[in-house]
Amino acid sequence: MNMASAASQSGWQVNEHGASPALKVILHRASYVLPWSQFLYAAGGDDELRLVFATHDVQVKGTGLSALLTDVAAHRLAALVEPANRDRFSSRGGAYVRELMVRQAGQPGE
């Protein structure tokens, strides 16, 4: 199964059968594979999350994101997919990713 299509509804994919060895972040211009062994912490709420790894910070904006914290804590989050531009301003209901950014650790934010 194509990871991007599996995550297209919400913007993320969870491994239901246990921990995933890494998180794959799929952006329009690049993809990252961040091993959970380098995961430091996550913080945020329903509309914004920050996932901090030793080498990169991942910022997720959207709706219903607090449900992801449980999957992050168990390392079951397998993929995050940047939405198509046309989907960023969708008014659909439910949980979904609206914006996804990856920065090298130590780089200043916006």
N, C-alpha and C positions, 0 to 999 in steps of 0.2 A: 504494500500500500504506500502511496506517495505521502510523505510526511506533511507536505504543504496542504494537500487536499484534505487530509485527515484532521488538520487543525483549522481549516478554513471557516468553520462556523463560529468558533469562539476566539480563535487566535492562539490556542495552545493545545498541546497533546499530553495526556497523562498515561504513564505506564501502569495499567491496572494490576499487573502481575508482580509488583514489587519495585524495588529501587532501580532507577536507571543509572548507568555509570557516568553519564554526562548530560548536560543541557545543551541542546542545539538551538541556536538563535538564528533565525532566517530573516535577513533584511533584504531589501530590494537590490542593493549593490554588493552585499557581502554576507557571508554566513560565518558563525562562530560555533565552536564546540568547546564548552567550558566544563571541565571535569568537576563533579561534585566533591572530589577530594580537596579541591581548592576553594570551596564555598566557605564564606566567613559568617554572613548573617543576612537576614531579610528584614525589611521594615516597611510599614505602610498600612493602607486601609483599603476600602472598597473601590476608590477611584485612582489610586496610585500606589505602586510598589517599587521598592528598590532592592535588587539582589546584588550582593557584594561578594565578588570572588577575589582571590589574591591578585589577579592581573587585570580584571575588568569589572566595571559596574554596569548593571543592566537596569534601565528604568522603564517601567511599564505603566501606561496610563490607559484607563478604560472604565468599565463598569462591572461590578460584581467580582472584583479581583481579590477580595479578602478570602474567598474560597480557595484561592491558590496557595495561601500560606500553609495549609495542612499538607498539601502535596509537595511543596518546597521543603518543609521540615522533614518529610519522609524520603526526599530525593526521588519522588515519583514523577515530577514534572520532566518530561522528555523533550519538549520543543515549545518554542514561542515563535510565532510567525507575524511579521509586520503586515498590517492590512494594506490592501490596495488603496490608493488615494481616494477612490470613490466611496470606500467603506468607512473612512475616518470620521465622517460627520453623519453617520447613520443614526436614525432615531429608533432603531429596533430595540425590543426589550431583551432582557436576559443578560448574562455575563459575556463580555467580549473585550478584546484588546483594541484600543483606538490608536495608540501610538507606542512605538517601541524604539529605544535608543540604547546603544552600547558605547561606552567610553573606556579607554585605558584607565586603570586605577591611577589616581593622583592628578588627572586632568581636571581643570575647573569645569563646573557645570555651566548651564546656560545662564 
